[in-house]
């Protein structure tokens, strides 16, 4: 989407061979061709950056000579990259700190190359400075403010905007609006404020006709109480475009560190995935084709099916939402949704443990995905959610969504999960999490957890409905009160299991009692069996999990999250 938007900019390539540019244009074109052949990934953004920089130069009233020099400098700004080793230029993995030091030399190398060619030597100082920062924190020379050439400042701003907005091999672009928000955040820090202001004005002019054509019907529709129809079209577009959930950068970095470790425990990997909605969706989707006998409806089973390498392959291409967050409407919604989702997941896990439910992982997966429909609503509706929505309880919010836009976020979430190829039980539970009232139903447990989380976050809930759901689930009022008090003070979720436990119910009980410090005879008395029977069960446990004694058994089973 972002690439299409940017591609609509008028091309500057028709000016390559103009008399004003002369031989400099031909040399720049040759160097650009060499860069494209040597480092296609590095070159990929050059045409879009060139188009945007040319328009921005005109917005800043640059003369013809400066515009021509800007065009050359943009096209050769990364030419120094061709002097680096293949292991750096063509790398698809994360670079080491030493390799980044080499990459950071490319402006200097580029200047040196251009100085050898007199007709383009004037672009050398511009290329050298195009990674400098307005606040002096850039490289290679630590220049600041007006000491940075103006053309370098223009290139730096356009380069960053295109990089954030456009798709890259390792991630999806965040779109023009989010890119502009990110650049605005760095105005006066990374970027020249005057250049950022001109870019903002330029993009406003570019989109003004389209907004003028669409805004008035929307206003009229709201005034005549017919916003449902217009909203449905926008939601259809949002659903069609919403194929990948972005990942917050710290969660992305954490998962890559976990998959890169030679001593990665499966439980640690599961916990890292469950810390972010985008990671959870991606891993569940990647695991579905691997198991034919039954659907994979939780993260632990997905990790068991994919393995460490499969998880790494599933998450590495995901788009990231870089810090600082909450710099656009969608990022505000993503961040708010993640905070609430993690609270619901903790509440669901606590409820499942209190009730000793057998499908704890399935319930947790629904809790992690229960509000994914809100992200689709946020993409399609600029005014979703309104601040006043926080004054209503969850059931009232759902009713308002249906009356205003013709669909609620729970139903929309179920549609998204099915479209992404996730199993019907998972999609159905997400769709029903605001209406389910069935005993032993996954959606009912998640509905209760959602209400508990809203209450813990100081938001309105229907107390009578929450208490009724608690009783339906088999949770006493006193236990519910304890959970409501504990949840705001709780940390992250407990250690997650890596794969289904190979132990029987009796074997699991014996190991749990061992972990509590009980001896064989005490366990035998509690279970009404002989001490020799306890020993026999333990030897079976040792064989199943590959350990030699009871201490190792307790440690192993605890690490795997089986008790």
N, C-alpha and C positions, 0 to 999 in steps of 0.2 A: 504493500500500500504506500509506504513512504517513498519507495523507489519510483513508483508511478507518479507520485506527486512531484517529486524533484525532477523527474525526467521531462515534465511538461515545460520546464524552463527553456527559453530560447537558446539554441546552441550557439557557441562561439567558434566552433571548429571551422566554419566557413571562412574565417578570417586568417586561416593559417598562412596562406600564400599571398596575402595582400601586399601591395608595394610598400606600405608603411612599415611592415615588419621585415621585409626583405629576407636575407639569408638566415637571420636569427630564427625565423619561424621554421625554416627547413631543418636547422640543427635541432631545435626543440622537438620537432616531430620525430626526428631520428632517435633522439635520446628517449623520448616517450615510448617509441616502438621497442627499444631495447629493454626498457623497464617492464613493459607488458610481457615480453617474452621471457625475461629472467625471473620476474617476481609478479606473476599475475594477480595474486591476492593483494599485494601492496598496491598495485596499479588500479585495482577495481574501482575505487572511489574517485579517481582522477577526473573523468569526464564530468561527473556531477559537481565536484568541487569547482572545476573550471567554469562551468555554467553559472553557478551561484556567485562566484567571486567576480565575474564580469559584470553581472547585474548590480552587485553591491558596489563595485567601483564606480559605476555610472550613478548610483544613488548618492555616492559621496562626491560626485562632480569631479572625478579625476579627468585629466586631459588625455588626449589620444595617445601620446607617448607613454604615459604611465599605465594606461589600459593595456597597451601592447606588451609592456614589460611585465605587468601582472599576469597576462596570459601565458607568457613564456615561463615565468617563475612557478606558476601553479603546475604546469605540465612536467617540470623537472624537479619539483621540490623534494621528491624521494629518490632521486637518481643515485644518491650515495648508497642506497641499499644493494645495488648490484655488485658492490665491492665486498659484501659480506659473504660468509660461507653458506653453502646450501643448507646446512643444519640449522641455521638461523632464519634465512630468508624463506625457506619452504617448510618450516616447522608447523605441525598441526597440534603439537602439545604446548603446555605452558613453558615459557622460557625461564631459564635459571637467571639468578641475579647477574652472573658474569655475561650471559648472553644479552641481557637487557642493556648492559653497559656498552656492548658492541652496537646494538641497535641505536642507542642514543648518540653514537658517533656519526650517524648517517648525514646530518646536516653539514658537518665539517667536511666529510668526504665529498659530499655533493658540491660544496663551494670549491674545493680543490679541483674537481673535474671540470667545472665550468670555467675556472680561471685559465685552464689550458686552451679554451676555445674563445677567442677574443670576441666573436660576434654575440656570444651569450654571457660574457663575463659579468656584465652589469647585473645579472640575476643572481650572481654568487652570494652577495651579502644578504639578499632577501631570503634565499634558500637556507643560509646558515642560521638565520634568526627566526624561522617559522615555527620553532618550538619554544621560543622564549615566552615568558608570562608577564602580564602587566605589572604584577606585584614583585617581579624580580626572582621568582622561584623556578624559572624555566632553565633550559639548557640550549647551547653549550656554554654561554658566556654570562648568564645571570643578568641579562639586560632588563631594564624596567621602563615602563611608561613610554615617553616620547623618544627615548634612546633606541627603541625597537623601530625599525623601518615601518612606515605605514603599510606598505604592501604586505609585509610579513604578518602584521596584525590582522589584516583582512584575510589572508590565507589561513591563519590559525583559527579564526572564528568560523569560517566556512568549513574547514576541515572537520572541526569538532561537531558542528551541526549535522553534516552529512553522515559522519561516523555513527552518531547516536540514532539518527532517523532511519538509516538504511539497513537492510539485511547484510549480515556478514556470514562467512562460512561457519562460525562457531555460535552464532546467535541470530535471533530475529531482531529487526529494527523496531524501535519504540515509536516511530512515527514523527511527523513534523512538529506537532504540538508539544509532545514531550521533549523533543530535541531543543525547541526554542526555550522551553521552561528551564532546561538544564543550562543552556548558554546564559540565560538571564541571571541564573543563580551565581554564575561565575563572573558577571560583569563587574569590573573594578578589581578583580582578583586575578583570574587567568586571562581575561579578555579586556581589550580596550573598550571602555564604556561607550564612546562615540560610535565605534564600529558596531557594537551590539545594538545600540539604539537605531542605527541605520538599517541593520538587518531586520529588526522588528518592524520598522516602517515599511520596508520592502515586502516582507511576507504579508503584512496587513493589506497592502495594495493588491497583491497577487490573489488573495482569497476574498477580497471584498465583493466582487460581482457574484461569486457563488453564494456567499452568505446572504447577500441582499435578496437573491432569488428564492432562498429557502426559509429565511427567518420569518418573513411576514405571514406565510400560511401557517406556521407553527403557532405564532401569537394568536392569529384569528382562531385557530383550532382550539387553543386553550380557552379563549374567551367565550367560545360557543360550546364548551364542554364536550368537544369531539377529539380530544387529544389521543384517545385510544387508537384510532385509525392511523394517525401519523406515527404514533409511537410504535405500532406493530411493524411498520415498514422499516423504521430505524433498527428495531430489534432483529428483524430478519437479516438485515445487512450485518449487524454486529455478530449474530450467530454464524453467518457464512464466513466471516473473517476470523473468528475466534477459534484458532486451531491449537495454539500453544499458550500455556499460562507462564508468564515471566517468573523468574526466580530472584529473590533478593540476593544481592551479591555475597553477603557473608555466608548464607546457606550454600550457595554455589561453591565458594572457596572451601567451606568445610567438607562438602561431599567429595571434592576432588582430592583433598588431603587424605580423607579416609580411604578412598579407593587406591591411592598411591602407596599407602602404607603396606609393608610386607606382613605386618602383624595385625591386620584389620580383623576385628571380631564381627561376626554377623550382626549381633545385637547393636553394636555401635553404628553399623551401616544403616540398619533399620531406623534407629533414632535420628540419624542425620537426615534421612529422606523425609521422615515424618515431621521435621521441623519447618517444612515449607510446602505450601499447596502445589506449586508448580512442579517440584521434585516428585511429590506423591503421584500426581497425575501422570507424569512422564514414565515413571517406573512401572506403574500399573498397566499403562498402555503397552509398553514394550514387552511385558511378560505374557500378555494374553495368548499370542500364537504358540507359546512354548509348551503348553499343557492342554491336551485334547480331552482328557477324561473328565475334568471338572474346571469350572471357571476359577480364576484367581481373583479373590475379592478383598485381599488385605496385603499390606506392604511386606510383612514377614514372608508370606508365601511367594510373593513376587521376587524378593531378594534370593530366596532359596532356588527359584527357577532360573534367574538370570546369572547369579554369581557376581563376583566383584567386577570382572571385566564387562559383563553385560550391563551392570548398573552404570559403570563409567561411560560406556557407549551411549546409553539412553540419556544421560544428563548433560554430557559435554556440549551438544549443540544448542542447548536451551538459551533463550535470550535472558539477559540479566537486567535487573533494575538497580542501577548503581547508586551509591550514597552520594549526595543526600537524597533521601526519599521524600515523599510528600511534596514533590515539586510540580505535580500536575494533578488534575482532577482524578485520573485513573490511578496514579500512584497513591494518592490519599486514600482512595477506596481500597486498594490492594493492602496497604499497611494496616488500615483499620480492620479489614477482613482477616488478615493473618493473626493479629492480636486476639481477636474474638475466637477464631478457629482453634488456636492453641489452648485457649481457656476451656472451650467446649471439649476438646480432646482430653484435657486433664480431668474434667468433670466426668466424662464418659468412662475413662479408665478407672476412676475412683468408684463410681457406681458399679461397674462390672466386677471390681475386686470385692466390694462389700457384699455383692450377691453371689460371688464365686461363679460367674457366668462362663459357660464353655466356649462361647464365640467372641471372646474379648477383642481379638484382633480385627474381626469383621466389624464390630461396633466402632472401634477406633477409626477404621478406614472411612466409614460413613461420616463420623464426626469431623474428620479432616477435610472432607469434600462437601459438607452439607451446604455451604454458602457459595459454592462456585458460580451459581446462577447470578449472584449479585455482581460479579465481575463482568458478566455479559450485559447486564442491565446498565452498568456504569459505562461500558464501551458504547452502547447504543443511545444512551440518554444523558445528555450533559447535565440535567438537573436531578439526577438520581445519585444518592438519596438526598432528600432535603433535610436540613438540620432539625426541623420540627419532628421528623420521623422518630427521633430518639426519645420523644415524649410518650410514644405509644408502646404497648407491650407487643411481643412478637406476633401474636395472632391478629392483632389490629393492624400491624404493618402489612401482613400478608393480604388482608382484606383490602387495604388501601391500594396496594400494588395492583391487585386484580381490577379494581374499579377504575384506576387511573390509566393503566397501560394494557389491561386485558390479559395479563399473565403475572404470576408471582415468581419470585426468585427460586423457590423450591422446585416448582414444576419445570422451570427453565433449566435448572441444574440437572434434573433427570434427563431432559432432552439432550443436553450437552454430553453427558457421560455416555449415553447410548450412541450418539453420533461419533464419539471418540473410540467406540468399540469396546467399552467396558461392560462387564457382565450385567445382565438385567437385575439380579438381586441388589446390586450396589446402586444402580440408577434408580430403581424403584424406592429404595429406602431413603435416598436423598430427596426424591420428589415428594415423599410422604412425611418428611420429618416435622412438619407443622400441623399435621392432622392425625397421625397415627395414635390409636388408643387401644392397642391389642396387647394382651399379656404375652411376654416372651418374644416380642417383636423388636427387631433391631432398631427400626425407625422410632419406636416408642422410647427406648432407652436414650436415643440421641435427642429426641424432643425434650425429655426431662433434663438432659445435660445442657442443652441450649438454654433452657429457662434458668438453670442454676448459674450458668456463666453470665447471663444478662443480669441476674440479681447480684452476683459478686462484683460486677462492673458498675453497680449503682444505677442500673437502668430499670425501667418499669417492667413488671411481670404480673400475671394473674396468679395471685397466691393460692386461691382455691383450686385452680387447674393444676398448678404445680404439685400441691399436696395430693390431689386425686391421682395424678400420674405416678407419684412416688408410691402410693398404696397399691396401685395396679401393678407396678414393677416388683412389689414385695419389699420395698424399702420403708422402714419405720420412720415416723415423724422425727424421732430423736436422732437417728442416723442422718436423715436429710438435713437437720439443723446443724449437725457437726460438719457435714460437707460444705454447707453454705458458709460456715465460719472459716473453715480451713482453706478453701479454694484460693482466696486472694493472697494467702501467705505461702502457697505451695510453689515449689520450683518447677523444673522441667519434669517430664514423664519419667517413670522408672525405667530401668534397663530393659530394652526390648529383646524379645527372642529373635533368633536368626532363622529358625526353621521349625516345623512341627516337632514336638517332643516325641522321641522314640519310646518313652517310658509309659508303662501302664498306670492306671489311676492308683493302684496299691503301691507300686514302686515310687511314684511321685510323692505320695503321702509319707512313705518311710524316709525318703531323702529330706523332705521338709522337716520332719521330726528330728532327724539327725542335725539339721542346720540349727534347730532350737536348742541343741546341746544334750539331747536325751540319749541314754544308753540303749543297747539292744534289748535288755530285759524290760526297761520302761516302755519302749516302743511295742514290745510283744504284749505287755499287759494292756496298753491302751487300745491295741487293735484286736485283742482277744485271739492271739495266735501264739505259736511256740517261738522261742528265741531262734531255733534252728531255721524256722520259716523266714524270719527276718533276714538272717544271714544269706539264705538262698536267694531271696529277692535282691539283696545288695550285690551279690556276685553277678546276677543277671544285669543289674544296672552297670556294673564295671565293664562288662563285656559290650553292652550296647553303646556306651559313650566313650570307650577307649581309655579308661583310667585304671589305677592299680589299688587305690584305697579309698576309704570313706571321706577323708579330707579333700582329696582331689575331686571326688564325686560331687560333694557339696559345692565346691568352687566352680566346677564346670557347669553344673545345672543352674547355679545362680547367674553366672555370666551369660548363659544362653536365654535367661528369662523364663525358664520352665517351672520355677517355683516363685 
